[in-house]
Amino acid sequence: MHKSQTATGDPMWVATGNAEIRNLLCDERLGRSHPNPETAARVNDAALFGPMGNFETEVSDHARMRSILQPQFSARTMGKLRPRVSALTSELLDTLTDRPMPVDLIAAVAVPLPVLVLCELLGVPGEDREQFGAWIQQAWDVSDGEQAAQGQAALFTYLSELATERQANPTDDVLSRIATTEGVHAFEAAALSMATLFAGRETMVNAISVGVSTLLETPDRWSRLVAEPALVPGAVEEFLRAPGQPDAGLVRYARTDMDVDGATVCQGDLVLLDVNTANLDPEVFPEPQRFDMTRQSSAHLTFGHGLRYCIGAPLARIELQELFTQLISRFPDMRLAVPVADLRRQDDVVPGALVELPVTW
């Protein structure tokens, strides 16, 4: 535990050890809500990196959310979605061959693919998907708070109406199953769907862009995957763990005074769980800076742990495995169109996240 300061000048604690962060992710004395959210320390000005939820009910709200969503995102349930994820990926990659090179893989693949998969997951009708994707993009516009609020409101209204319709006429999708769960109202189904959207969109955009750039910055990595496609699952786990992930960290607030590794943390203090550093802990990952797609340990904390383990992890793995399996097959000669040092990165909301990823083949 280290004392530090956020980009907004607020004090915070930073946890960096793998074991320490595992313990803190299972500790209900830490949460996302704050007793006085208006005065809470913030990592930056984006709403997603400040306090969230109701302080009085967070623990029970979180338990209820997981009890409703977890069965819908089990590895077995998500496995049934793999053929559709594969087909959506193939359809999207078909469009790459018509684009002039270099192609910005973030705009062409990393941004639209998660939206396509989320639409499939929630059962958004085909005729609504273009508008739905536009609302998601608008809702994530951190440069314009008013636009973002309008996008979020439009998404919530649409999902509430769709949930109401699915309660009467359910189909085979996650939104229908949530909306028809006993005791769940359309309002709650929409809220849970919104949480799924925001958890699944930006994380996947970053994972795809980091994965491609990590593999292409050393051409031998891409060539090896082309020759040995069975290594794709291992490569996915390694680029989820290895250096190159954006420096966002997991935001938590102390729900009560607590002692952590000799550090006295007071109620309301911001605690940033530095997962990137934890994923380089040499006690867990020998030679942690080395990218090794045959590494046996998959104990990285990119998806969290315990009470805070990402419910969508099985779907994320399927999406990444399908995408990279098809990329190496269809574009074996893919390479970066600019030197690694020239790749543009964000410095505001998610520091280190790539702005664009120009590639050619």
C-alpha positions in Angstrom: 0.0 0.0 0.0 1.4 3.3 -1.1 0.2 6.9 -0.5 -0.2 8.8 -3.8 -2.3 11.4 -5.6 -4.8 11.2 -8.4 -4.7 13.2 -11.7 -7.3 15.6 -10.1 -5.0 16.2 -7.1 -7.0 14.0 -4.7 -5.2 11.8 -2.1 -5.4 8.0 -2.6 -3.9 4.7 -1.6 -2.4 2.5 -4.3 -2.2 -1.3 -3.7 0.3 -3.1 -6.0 1.0 -6.6 -4.7 -0.8 -9.6 -6.3 -1.6 -11.2 -3.0 -2.7 -7.9 -1.4 -5.1 -7.1 -4.3 -6.5 -10.6 -4.3 -7.3 -10.1 -0.6 -8.8 -6.6 -1.1 -11.0 -7.8 -4.0 -12.6 -10.3 -1.5 -12.9 -7.7 1.3 -16.4 -6.3 1.7 -14.9 -3.3 3.6 -14.0 -1.9 0.1 -16.7 -1.0 -2.5 -17.5 1.3 -5.4 -19.9 3.6 -3.4 -19.0 6.5 -1.1 -20.8 7.9 2.0 -20.4 11.4 0.6 -20.1 11.0 -3.2 -20.0 14.8 -3.8 -16.7 15.1 -1.9 -15.2 11.8 -2.8 -11.7 11.6 -4.2 -11.6 10.8 -8.0 -9.1 9.3 -10.3 -10.2 11.7 -13.1 -13.2 13.6 -14.2 -14.9 10.7 -16.0 -18.0 9.4 -14.2 -16.9 5.8 -14.5 -13.9 6.5 -12.4 -15.6 8.0 -9.4 -18.1 6.6 -6.8 -21.0 4.5 -8.0 -24.0 3.0 -6.3 -25.8 3.6 -3.0 -23.6 3.4 0.0 -26.3 2.1 2.3 -27.4 -0.8 0.0 -24.2 -1.5 -2.0 -23.4 -4.9 -0.5 -26.9 -6.3 -0.9 -27.3 -4.6 -4.3 -24.0 -6.3 -5.5 -25.1 -9.7 -4.2 -28.4 -9.4 -5.9 -26.8 -8.3 -9.2 -24.5 -11.3 -9.2 -27.2 -13.7 -8.3 -29.3 -12.5 -11.3 -26.4 -12.1 -13.9 -24.0 -14.9 -13.0 -26.2 -17.8 -14.3 -26.6 -15.9 -17.6 -22.8 -15.6 -18.1 -21.6 -19.1 -17.0 -18.9 -20.7 -19.2 -21.5 -23.3 -20.4 -24.1 -20.7 -21.3 -21.6 -18.4 -23.1 -20.2 -21.4 -24.9 -23.5 -21.8 -26.7 -23.0 -18.2 -28.0 -19.6 -19.0 -29.5 -20.9 -19.9 -33.0 -22.7 -16.5 -33.3 -19.6 -14.7 -32.0 -17.6 -16.5 -34.7 -20.1 -15.6 -37.4 -20.3 -11.9 -36.3 -16.5 -11.7 -36.2 -16.3 -13.2 -39.7 -18.8 -10.8 -41.1 -16.9 -7.8 -39.6 -13.6 -9.0 -40.9 -15.1 -9.4 -44.4 -15.4 -5.6 -44.5 -11.6 -5.1 -44.0 -10.7 -6.2 -47.5 -12.6 -3.3 -49.0 -10.9 -0.6 -46.9 -7.9 1.3 -48.2 -4.7 0.6 -46.2 -3.5 1.3 -43.7 -6.6 0.2 -41.7 -7.2 1.6 -38.2 -8.0 -1.7 -36.5 -9.5 0.1 -33.5 -12.2 1.9 -35.6 -12.7 -1.1 -37.9 -12.7 -4.0 -35.4 -12.0 -3.1 -31.7 -14.9 -0.7 -31.4 -17.7 -2.3 -33.5 -17.1 -6.0 -32.5 -18.0 -5.7 -28.8 -21.1 -3.8 -29.7 -22.2 -6.5 -32.2 -21.6 -9.2 -29.6 -23.5 -7.2 -26.9 -26.4 -6.7 -29.2 -26.5 -10.4 -29.9 -26.2 -11.1 -26.2 -29.1 -8.9 -25.2 -31.2 -9.8 -28.3 -31.4 -6.3 -29.8 -33.3 -6.6 -33.0 -31.2 -6.3 -36.2 -33.1 -3.2 -37.4 -32.2 -1.4 -34.2 -28.5 -2.3 -33.9 -27.1 0.7 -35.8 -29.0 3.2 -33.7 -28.2 1.2 -30.5 -24.4 1.3 -31.4 -24.7 5.0 -32.0 -26.2 5.5 -28.5 -23.4 3.4 -26.9 -20.8 5.6 -28.6 -22.6 8.7 -27.5 -22.9 7.5 -23.9 -19.2 6.9 -23.8 -18.3 10.4 -25.0 -16.3 11.6 -22.0 -15.5 14.9 -23.8 -19.1 16.0 -23.7 -21.0 15.3 -20.5 -24.3 16.5 -21.9 -24.0 14.2 -24.9 -23.0 11.3 -22.8 -26.0 11.8 -20.5 -28.3 11.9 -23.5 -26.9 8.7 -24.9 -27.2 7.0 -21.5 -30.8 8.1 -21.2 -31.7 6.9 -24.7 -30.1 3.5 -24.0 -32.0 3.1 -20.7 -35.3 4.1 -22.2 -34.8 1.7 -25.1 -33.7 -1.2 -22.9 -36.6 -0.6 -20.5 -39.1 -0.8 -23.3 -37.4 -3.8 -24.8 -37.4 -5.5 -21.4 -41.1 -4.9 -20.9 -41.8 -6.4 -24.4 -39.6 -9.4 -23.6 -41.4 -10.0 -20.3 -44.6 -10.6 -22.4 -42.8 -12.3 -25.3 -39.4 -13.7 -24.2 -36.9 -14.9 -26.7 -33.6 -16.8 -26.3 -31.3 -14.0 -25.1 -29.9 -12.6 -21.8 -32.3 -9.7 -21.6 -35.3 -12.0 -21.8 -33.9 -14.3 -19.2 -33.1 -11.4 -16.8 -36.5 -9.7 -17.4 -38.4 -12.9 -16.7 -36.5 -13.7 -13.5 -38.9 -13.8 -10.6 -39.0 -10.4 -8.8 -37.1 -8.5 -11.5 -38.9 -5.5 -13.0 -38.3 -4.1 -16.5 -36.5 -1.1 -14.8 -34.0 -3.4 -13.0 -33.5 -5.5 -16.1 -32.6 -2.4 -18.1 -30.3 -1.2 -15.4 -28.5 -4.6 -15.3 -28.2 -4.5 -19.1 -26.7 -1.1 -19.0 -24.1 -2.3 -16.5 -23.3 -5.1 -18.8 -22.9 -2.7 -21.7 -20.5 -0.4 -19.9 -18.5 -3.2 -18.4 -18.2 -5.1 -21.7 -17.6 -2.3 -24.2 -14.4 -0.3 -23.2 -12.6 -3.3 -21.6 -13.0 -5.3 -24.9 -11.9 -2.3 -27.0 -8.7 -2.0 -25.0 -8.1 -5.8 -24.8 -8.4 -6.1 -28.6 -6.1 -3.2 -29.3 -3.6 -4.2 -26.7 -3.6 -7.8 -28.0 -3.0 -6.9 -31.6 -0.3 -4.3 -30.8 1.4 -6.7 -28.4 1.6 -9.4 -31.0 2.6 -7.2 -33.9 5.3 -5.2 -32.1 7.4 -8.3 -32.2 6.7 -9.9 -35.6 7.9 -13.4 -34.4 4.9 -13.5 -32.1 2.4 -13.1 -34.9 4.3 -15.5 -37.1 4.3 -18.1 -34.4 0.6 -17.8 -33.8 0.0 -18.2 -37.6 2.1 -21.4 -37.5 0.6 -22.7 -34.2 -3.0 -21.5 -33.9 -3.6 -23.8 -30.9 -1.6 -21.2 -28.9 -4.3 -18.5 -29.3 -5.9 -19.2 -25.9 -2.5 -18.9 -24.2 -1.6 -15.8 -26.2 -5.0 -14.2 -25.1 -4.2 -14.9 -21.4 -0.7 -13.5 -21.8 -1.7 -10.2 -23.4 -4.4 -9.8 -20.9 -1.7 -10.1 -18.2 1.4 -8.6 -19.8 2.6 -5.0 -20.1 0.7 -2.8 -22.5 -2.7 -2.7 -20.7 -4.0 0.8 -20.1 -3.2 2.2 -16.7 -6.7 2.6 -15.3 -6.6 0.5 -12.1 -9.7 -0.6 -10.2 -11.3 2.2 -8.1 -12.5 1.3 -4.6 -13.5 3.3 -1.5 -13.2 2.2 2.1 -16.6 1.5 3.6 -15.1 1.7 7.1 -11.7 2.4 8.8 -9.4 -0.5 8.1 -5.8 -1.5 8.4 -4.2 -2.9 5.2 -0.6 -4.1 5.4 0.1 -1.6 8.2 -1.5 1.3 6.4 -4.4 3.0 8.2 -7.1 3.5 5.7 -10.0 5.7 6.8 -13.7 5.4 5.7 -14.2 7.1 2.4 -10.5 6.9 1.3 -9.9 6.1 -2.3 -8.0 2.9 -2.8 -6.7 2.2 -6.3 -6.0 -1.5 -7.0 -3.1 -1.4 -9.5 -3.8 -4.6 -11.3 -1.2 -4.0 -14.0 1.6 -4.0 -11.4 0.1 -7.1 -9.6 0.1 -8.9 -12.9 3.9 -8.4 -13.0 4.5 -9.8 -9.5 7.5 -12.1 -9.9 6.3 -14.3 -7.0 3.4 -15.3 -9.2 4.8 -14.9 -12.7 8.5 -15.8 -13.2 10.2 -13.4 -15.6 7.0 -11.3 -15.6 8.2 -8.8 -18.3 8.6 -11.7 -20.8 5.6 -12.3 -23.1 5.2 -16.1 -23.1 2.1 -17.5 -24.8 3.0 -20.9 -23.4 3.0 -19.7 -19.8 1.0 -22.1 -17.6 -0.2 -19.7 -15.0 -3.5 -17.9 -15.8 -3.7 -16.3 -12.4 -3.7 -12.7 -13.6 -6.1 -10.3 -12.0 -7.3 -8.5 -15.2 -10.7 -10.0 -14.6 -10.6 -9.4 -10.9 -11.0 -12.1 -8.2 -13.4 -13.6 -5.8 -16.4 -11.4 -5.0 -15.3 -9.0 -7.7 -14.4 -11.5 -10.4 -15.8 -10.3 -13.8 -19.0 -12.0 -14.6 -18.4 -11.4 -18.3 -15.0 -13.1 -18.4 -16.2 -16.3 -20.2 -17.7 -14.2 -23.0 -14.6 -12.0 -23.2 -12.4 -15.0 -23.6 -14.6 -16.4 -26.3 -14.7 -13.1 -28.2 -10.9 -12.7 -28.1 -10.2 -16.3 -29.0 -12.5 -16.2 -32.0 -11.2 -12.8 -33.2 -7.5 -13.7 -33.0 -8.1 -17.2 -34.5 -9.7 -15.6 -37.5 -7.2 -12.7 -37.7 -4.1 -14.9 -38.0 -5.9 -17.2 -40.5 -7.2 -14.4 -42.8 -4.4 -11.9 -42.3 -1.2 -13.9 -41.8 0.9 -11.0 -43.1 -0.6 -8.3 -40.9 1.9 -5.8 -39.5 2.0 -2.4 -37.9 1.9 0.4 -40.4 3.8 2.7 -38.1 6.6 2.1 -35.5 5.4 1.1 -32.1 6.8 4.4 -30.6 4.5 6.4 -33.0 1.3 4.8 -31.8 -0.9 7.5 -30.3 -2.2 7.0 -26.8 -4.7 8.7 -24.5 -3.5 10.7 -21.6 -6.9 11.6 -20.0 -9.6 9.1 -19.2 -7.8 5.8 -19.5 -4.1 6.7 -19.6 -2.1 4.5 -22.1 -5.1 3.3 -24.1 -4.4 3.4 -27.8 -6.2 6.1 -29.9 -5.7 4.3 -33.2 -3.9 1.2 -34.4 -2.9 1.4 -38.1 -2.1 -1.9 -39.7 -1.4 -3.2 -43.2 -0.9 -6.6 -44.8 
